């Protein structure tokens, strides 16, 4: 049975990577070995799964049907076998995860390290990217995503809202003044995040005592990386509404100034997202629970 599952897993990876060579690299195999194994699977099934040329590999009609129907079955079978193996409570196996770069560096890596200390048999492959990767194409088990999610059939677990703060450098405030009310923000230079669905978003939502106010910011500097935004704020390029964890140290040190502290910024939702398979492996479920626990303890 394990050999059959391995063959199907190899077939799935070829489909998801769009390349026999890339799948071979992922499994630490020679391309010729991968080709022989897929040929053996096709012979066993008496059907061609892949159309191969010197330039590309594409799914046959039967291969497309096999991928669509067999992938969730193999996921469920493999997950059940792993979870029932020896009736052991031990959590083990590989987890491939993705998250935004700067948040991953600052918070997620320590959380994952602590998780591995509790479960040393877990192997973690963390892919840090500010782009929203294709979970199927990149073989991702779990993704941490900040912001509103598009409508999809993926399973999403909300773990909280990102605490935000409006801030600027002390030198910027000295040169341009400190806003006293939300309406004052329209005259200020704004540094804005410019990646994905947040690209060129200029409307800022603030709330106080149940009252919400929306202000259009005047964007003059657009950046697609949180670390670069922090540097721009430090250099006095403008004001910025962003995650509190990114600016907290500068505010405590007196280098940065929190603006309109009596007003709260509406935070972006944070979700853990996975593919809508019929079975969630115990190790993936345990990691999701752990991240949610860490978030509740450290991010509120």
C-alpha positions in Angstrom: 0.0 0.0 0.0 2.8 2.4 0.9 4.4 1.9 -2.6 1.0 2.7 -4.2 0.7 5.9 -2.2 4.3 6.9 -3.0 3.5 6.5 -6.7 0.4 8.6 -6.5 2.2 11.2 -4.4 4.9 11.4 -7.2 2.2 11.8 -9.8 0.5 14.6 -7.8 3.8 16.5 -7.4 4.5 16.4 -11.2 1.0 17.8 -11.8 1.4 20.5 -9.1 5.0 21.5 -10.2 4.2 21.3 -13.9 7.5 19.5 -14.4 8.9 16.0 -14.1 12.4 17.5 -13.3 11.1 19.7 -10.5 9.2 16.8 -9.0 12.3 14.7 -9.2 14.3 17.4 -7.3 11.5 17.5 -4.6 11.8 13.8 -4.0 15.5 13.6 -4.4 15.3 11.3 -7.4 16.7 11.2 -10.9 14.3 12.3 -13.6 14.8 9.0 -15.3 13.7 7.2 -12.2 10.6 9.4 -11.9 9.7 8.6 -15.5 10.0 4.9 -14.9 7.9 5.0 -11.8 5.1 7.0 -13.6 5.3 4.6 -16.5 4.8 1.7 -14.1 1.8 3.4 -12.5 0.3 3.9 -16.0 0.9 0.3 -16.9 -0.7 -0.9 -13.7 -3.8 1.3 -14.5 -3.7 0.5 -18.2 -4.1 4.2 -19.0 -1.9 7.2 -19.9 -1.9 9.8 -17.1 0.6 12.3 -18.6 1.4 13.5 -22.1 5.2 14.0 -22.3 7.2 15.9 -24.8 10.8 17.2 -24.6 9.5 20.6 -23.5 6.6 20.0 -21.2 4.4 17.5 -19.3 0.6 17.9 -19.5 -2.3 15.9 -18.1 -4.2 13.6 -20.3 -8.0 13.5 -19.9 -7.7 10.4 -17.7 -4.8 12.0 -15.7 -6.9 15.1 -15.0 -9.7 12.9 -13.7 -7.3 10.8 -11.7 -5.8 13.8 -10.1 -9.1 15.4 -9.2 -10.6 12.2 -7.7 -7.5 10.4 -6.2 -5.8 13.4 -4.5 -8.4 13.8 -1.7 -8.6 10.0 -1.3 -4.9 9.6 -0.9 -4.7 12.6 1.4 -7.4 11.1 3.6 -5.9 7.6 3.6 -2.4 8.8 4.3 -3.6 11.1 7.1 -5.6 8.3 8.8 -2.7 5.8 8.5 -0.3 8.4 10.1 -2.7 9.3 12.9 -3.5 5.7 13.7 0.0 4.4 13.4 0.5 2.4 16.6 -2.2 4.3 18.3 0.6 6.7 19.3 -0.2 10.3 20.4 3.2 11.4 18.9 3.0 14.1 16.3 5.4 13.6 13.5 5.9 14.2 9.8 6.6 17.1 7.4 4.6 20.4 7.3 5.2 22.9 4.5 4.0 26.4 5.5 4.0 29.9 4.1 3.7 33.3 5.7 4.6 37.0 5.1 8.3 37.7 5.2 8.7 40.1 8.1 6.0 38.7 10.3 7.5 35.2 9.7 11.0 36.4 10.7 9.8 38.3 13.8 7.2 36.0 15.2 6.5 32.8 13.3 10.0 31.4 13.4 10.2 31.5 17.2 6.7 30.0 17.4 7.7 27.1 15.0 10.9 26.6 16.9 9.0 26.2 20.1 6.6 23.8 18.4 9.4 21.6 17.2 10.9 21.5 20.7 7.5 20.0 21.8 7.3 17.7 18.8 10.9 16.9 17.7 9.7 14.4 15.0 8.0 17.2 13.0 9.9 18.6 10.0 9.0 22.1 9.0 9.5 23.7 5.6 8.7 27.4 6.0 8.4 29.5 2.8 8.4 33.2 3.5 6.8 35.3 0.8 4.7 38.5 0.8 2.9 37.1 -2.3 0.0 34.8 -1.8 1.4 31.5 -3.1 -0.7 28.9 -4.8 -1.2 26.3 -2.1 -1.7 23.5 -4.5 1.0 24.4 -7.0 3.6 24.9 -4.2 2.4 21.9 -2.1 1.7 24.1 0.9 -0.1 22.5 3.9 -0.8 25.7 5.8 -0.7 29.4 5.1 -0.8 32.4 7.4 -2.5 35.3 5.6 -3.2 38.8 6.6 -6.1 40.8 5.1 -9.4 40.0 3.7 -9.6 36.6 1.9 -11.1 36.2 -1.6 -14.0 33.9 -2.0 -12.6 30.3 -2.5 -13.2 26.8 -1.4 -10.2 26.8 0.9 -10.6 26.2 4.6 -9.8 29.3 6.6 -9.5 29.6 10.4 -9.5 33.2 11.8 -6.9 33.5 14.6 -7.4 37.2 15.2 -7.0 40.8 13.9 -3.6 42.4 13.3 -3.2 45.2 15.9 -2.3 48.4 14.0 -0.8 51.8 14.9 -0.5 55.1 13.0 3.0 56.5 13.4 5.8 58.7 12.0 9.3 59.6 12.9 10.1 62.3 15.4 11.9 64.3 12.7 8.8 64.1 10.4 6.5 65.4 13.2 8.9 68.2 13.9 8.9 69.2 10.2 5.2 68.7 9.4 3.4 68.9 12.7 1.4 66.4 14.7 -2.3 65.7 13.6 -4.8 66.5 16.3 -7.8 64.8 14.7 -8.4 62.3 11.9 -9.3 65.0 9.3 -5.8 66.5 9.7 -4.3 63.4 8.1 -5.4 64.4 4.6 -2.6 67.0 4.5 0.2 64.7 5.5 2.5 62.6 3.3 1.7 58.9 3.6 3.8 55.8 3.1 1.6 52.9 1.9 1.8 49.2 1.4 1.5 48.2 -2.3 1.3 44.5 -2.7 -1.7 42.3 -3.6 -5.1 43.4 -2.6 -3.7 46.1 -0.4 -2.1 47.8 -3.4 -2.7 51.5 -3.4 -5.3 51.3 -0.6 -5.6 54.9 0.6 -8.7 54.8 2.8 -7.9 54.6 6.6 -10.6 53.6 9.1 -10.3 54.9 12.6 -12.7 54.3 15.5 -13.3 55.7 19.0 -16.2 55.1 21.4 -18.2 53.2 18.8 -17.7 56.0 16.2 -15.9 55.2 13.0 -14.2 57.7 10.7 -12.8 57.1 7.2 -10.0 59.3 5.9 -8.3 59.3 2.4 -4.6 59.4 2.8 -2.3 61.1 0.3 0.1 58.4 -0.7 3.5 59.6 -1.8 5.7 56.5 -1.2 4.5 53.0 -2.0 6.4 50.0 -0.9 5.8 46.2 -1.1 7.7 45.1 2.0 7.2 45.8 5.7 10.9 46.1 6.5 11.3 48.7 3.8 8.3 50.6 5.1 9.9 50.7 8.5 13.0 52.2 7.1 11.1 54.8 5.2 9.2 55.8 8.3 12.4 56.0 10.3 13.9 58.3 7.6 11.0 60.7 7.9 9.3 60.0 4.5 5.8 60.2 5.9 3.2 58.7 8.2 2.1 55.1 8.0 -0.7 52.9 9.4 0.8 49.5 10.0 1.2 46.6 12.3 2.0 47.6 15.9 4.6 44.8 16.3 6.7 46.4 13.5 6.9 49.8 15.1 6.6 49.1 18.8 10.3 49.1 19.5 10.8 52.4 17.7 7.9 54.0 19.6 9.2 52.8 23.0 12.7 54.1 22.1 11.3 57.5 21.3 12.5 57.3 17.7 8.9 57.0 16.4 5.8 58.8 17.5 2.3 57.2 17.7 -0.2 59.5 16.1 -3.8 59.9 17.3 -3.3 57.5 20.1 -6.9 58.1 21.3 -8.2 56.6 18.0 -8.0 52.9 17.2 -7.2 51.6 13.7 -9.4 48.8 12.4 -7.1 45.8 12.2 -6.8 43.4 9.2 -8.1 39.9 9.8 -5.5 37.1 10.1 -6.3 33.6 9.0 -4.7 30.2 8.8 -5.6 28.7 5.4 -5.4 25.2 3.9 -6.7 23.4 0.9 -10.1 21.9 1.2 -9.1 18.3 1.5 -11.4 15.9 3.2 -8.8 15.1 5.9 -6.6 17.3 7.9 -3.4 15.6 9.2 -3.0 15.6 12.9 0.3 17.4 12.7 -1.2 20.2 10.6 -4.1 20.5 13.0 -1.7 20.6 16.0 0.4 23.3 14.4 -2.7 25.4 13.7 -3.7 25.1 17.3 -0.3 26.1 18.4 -0.1 29.2 16.2 -3.5 30.3 17.4 -2.4 29.9 21.0 0.8 31.9 20.4 -1.2 34.6 18.7 -3.7 34.9 21.6 -0.8 35.1 24.1 1.5 37.5 22.3 -0.4 39.6 19.7 -3.3 41.0 21.6 
